[in-house]
């Protein structure tokens, strides 16, 4: 092989299609900041700082994405958020 000759490498690329969904939590006039924070920590595995930031975003913007992932995994968490009285949905 000469140095001018290009070496071609075949790379097998697998199509991995995962659709990431999001849990959105919406603002309401019922839940306290402490309840939202505690629930996000317990249900979504947020740190205290993450949960506090999400609660502030919900309060000031009306909604916040609190978790992303595969639908089947999010469904359980969203159900628990709803059971705790939060307004949430998966999109």
C-alpha positions as CSV (number, residue, x, y, z in Angstrom):
1,X,0.0,0.0,0.0
2,X,1.2,3.4,-0.8
3,X,0.9,6.3,1.6
4,X,-1.4,8.0,-0.9
5,X,-3.8,5.1,-0.7
6,X,-6.7,5.7,1.6
7,X,-7.7,3.0,4.0
8,X,-11.4,2.4,4.3
9,X,-12.8,1.0,7.4
10,X,-16.3,-0.5,7.5
11,X,-18.2,0.4,10.5
12,X,-21.4,-1.4,11.4
13,X,-23.9,1.1,12.7
14,X,-26.9,-0.3,14.5
15,X,-30.1,1.6,14.4
16,X,-31.1,2.1,18.0
17,X,-34.4,3.9,18.2
18,X,-35.5,4.8,21.6
19,X,-38.1,7.4,22.0
20,X,-37.6,9.5,25.1
21,X,-40.7,10.8,26.7
22,X,-41.0,13.4,29.4
23,X,-42.8,13.7,32.7
24,X,-44.1,17.3,32.9
25,X,-45.3,18.6,36.3
26,X,-47.7,21.6,36.2
27,X,-48.3,24.4,38.6
28,X,-51.3,24.3,40.8
29,X,-52.8,26.3,43.7
30,X,-52.9,23.3,46.0
31,X,-49.5,21.8,46.7
32,X,-46.8,23.5,48.8
33,X,-43.2,23.8,47.7
34,X,-42.2,21.4,50.4
35,X,-44.7,18.8,49.2
36,X,-43.5,19.1,45.6
37,X,-39.9,18.9,46.6
38,X,-40.3,15.9,48.9
39,X,-42.3,14.1,46.2
40,X,-39.8,14.7,43.5
41,X,-37.0,13.4,45.7
42,X,-39.0,10.3,46.7
43,X,-40.5,9.5,43.3
44,X,-38.0,10.7,40.8
45,X,-34.8,10.3,42.7
46,X,-34.0,14.0,42.5
47,X,-31.4,15.6,44.8
48,X,-32.8,18.3,47.2
49,X,-31.3,20.9,44.9
50,X,-32.8,19.4,41.7
51,X,-36.2,19.1,43.3
52,X,-36.1,22.7,44.6
53,X,-35.1,24.0,41.2
54,X,-37.8,22.1,39.5
55,X,-40.4,23.4,42.0
56,X,-39.3,27.0,41.3
57,X,-39.5,26.4,37.5
58,X,-43.0,25.0,37.9
59,X,-44.0,27.9,40.0
60,X,-42.7,30.6,37.7
61,X,-43.1,29.0,34.3
62,X,-46.2,27.0,34.9
63,X,-44.6,23.6,34.1
64,X,-41.3,21.8,34.2
65,X,-39.9,18.6,32.7
66,X,-38.9,16.6,35.8
67,X,-37.8,13.3,34.2
68,X,-37.1,11.9,30.7
69,X,-36.8,8.3,29.6
70,X,-38.7,5.3,28.2
71,X,-42.5,5.4,28.6
72,X,-42.8,2.2,30.6
73,X,-40.4,3.5,33.2
74,X,-42.0,6.9,33.4
75,X,-45.5,5.6,33.7
76,X,-44.8,4.2,37.2
77,X,-43.3,7.5,38.3
78,X,-46.0,9.6,36.8
79,X,-48.7,7.5,38.5
80,X,-47.0,8.0,41.8
81,X,-46.7,11.8,41.2
82,X,-50.5,11.9,40.5
83,X,-51.2,9.8,43.5
84,X,-49.3,12.3,45.6
85,X,-51.6,15.1,44.3
86,X,-49.3,16.7,41.7
87,X,-50.5,17.7,38.3
88,X,-48.4,15.7,35.8
89,X,-48.4,14.0,32.5
90,X,-46.2,12.1,30.1
91,X,-45.6,13.6,26.7
